[in-house]
Amino acid sequence: MTRSAADAKPSRVARVVVWTLPLFNVAIAIVTQLVVPRMLQLGLSEADYTVYVGLTSVAAYVGLGEGGVLVSLLRELSRLHGAYDLAGFAAEARRSRRLFAVAATIGGVLASVALSSQATLVTGRPTLFLAGALGLVAAAMLELALGSFQAAMLFATGRYLAGQLFGTVSVVAPLGALTAALLLTRSLTAAVWAQALTTMALSLARGVHGAILLRRETRAVESSPKPAPLGTVVGPGALLKLAEVLQSASFPHLLTVLAPWVVPGAIPARTYANATRLVTQQFVNLLQVHVTRGLAGDDSARAQARENYAVAATFLTSLQLLELAGAAALASTVFAVWLPNQAEHVATLLPFMLAWQALLAACLPADILFVAAGHMRLLGLVRLGSTALGLVAVGLATGPLGRGALGFGLALAALPLAAFGLWGELTLLKSDAPPREVTVRRYGLAFAAALGCVVFRERPMLAVATCALAALPGLPSSIRGVRRLLKR
């Protein structure tokens, strides 16, 4: 098979942009996550913020309909394209378009059912607002059906920069529309409609572009073989997707139903802790396809993929721990300015929420190898169990333990993920993982940082120092490795 045009070696400038654009995405995400809660809580009311959190969490349930299709299809499409099996790629791509449409329909039904649980929050709201809530669900359906297909086509064919740019616009534009509507109208109804309509328009445009990409990549293919059995594509990522959606949607959803008074402090606290993971997650998403394509190639490509992962795992863990130190150092100042009414409540949540992120700093890069090696069912099962532990904390928050149970539950949920990641890199994935001593050191330093974070409320500077010291050992060598990676 001939190589696609997307496989041509990019210029050094293009390579630098591809690997640094995630930093821009992170900056945008942080700004929007700071602006939206402040505008809703202080510009409107805490009740409006709680309603908005509930609606967006319901819309996130659309992702359940996907059932892991995106991860599985992206892996399969990347493998086929990386091996230059364009006939197989054409068959899988055409089927994926249909699968995303079916997934969006199923997800829409599930989200509509979840929306009924928000009846107490939206009671007394105008009909136009309720229609806007349904509009958010419809927008999420279009994004899954059309946007996900386009994203799969872009990343699987090696168009990383375009994939990131479209992903950035798809996140920034709807939130920008939401913010503009809030500034102009001071109305939650107008803001919800602005976000929904912008998402719909972008999704339609991405769907058109995805169709163009499909024709361009498959125009030289005269006949296509039957794609892989559906079960091998849909099944592996189902548990992984279920765990992801439960984490992103069920946590805020259950809070708005069971303990709405906790939402104005708990969600911003979780957002703040999660911000330390944004850079890591962006690069993990990018490297996932890169490593999968490499491991599907010849011996030289496989060796290159292993080296890239080894460099990235150390660098991303160290970087996240360094970010964690900065977040701990700035927390009291940030919340005093950002959400002063919630500063006291947040102080009870952050210690274990920061510890949660420290544990994830070590094991998050391991997801790359688990997915690339085809162990998505196993990874999904462990993630699902971990998420279930975290959701138990929501119930505990309504009892005597109060708000502090939320942070403790999330930290507890990260322990099995960290243990599983360490086991996987030392045994199941050892042929593609870094040397044993490098892996053990990475996890050990992250665990030490997590212990330091636990005492954050009583000794904040000790937490800061522990995270910073845990980050330093891996930074010099990994930065040199990243520089070599950018030069290739």
Secondary structure, 3 states (H helix, E strand, C coil): CCCCHHHCCCCHHHHHHHHHHHHHHHHHHHHHHHHHHHHHHHHHCHHHHHHHHHHHHHHHHHHHHHCCHHHHHHHHHHHHHHCCCHHHHHHHHHHHHHHHHHHHHHHHHHHHHHHHHHHHHHCCCCHHHHHHHHHHHHHHHHHHHHHHHHHHHHHHCCCHHHHHHHHHHHHHHHHHHHHHHHHHHCCHHHHHHHHHHHHHHHHHHHHHHHHHHHHHHHCCCCCCCCCCCHHHHHCCCHHHHHHHHHHHHHHHHHHHHHCHHHHHHHHHHHHHHHHHHHHHHHHHHHHHHHHHHHHCCCHHHHHHHHHHHHHHHHHHHHHHHHHHHHHHHHHHHHHHHHCHHHHHHHHHHHHHHHHHHHHHHHHCCHHHHHHHCCCHHHHHHHHHHHHHHHHHHHHHHCCCCCCHHHHHHHHHHHHHHHHHHHHHHHHHCCCCCCCHHHHHHHHHHHHHHHHHHHCCCCCHHHHHHHHHHHHHHHHHHHHHHHHHHHHC
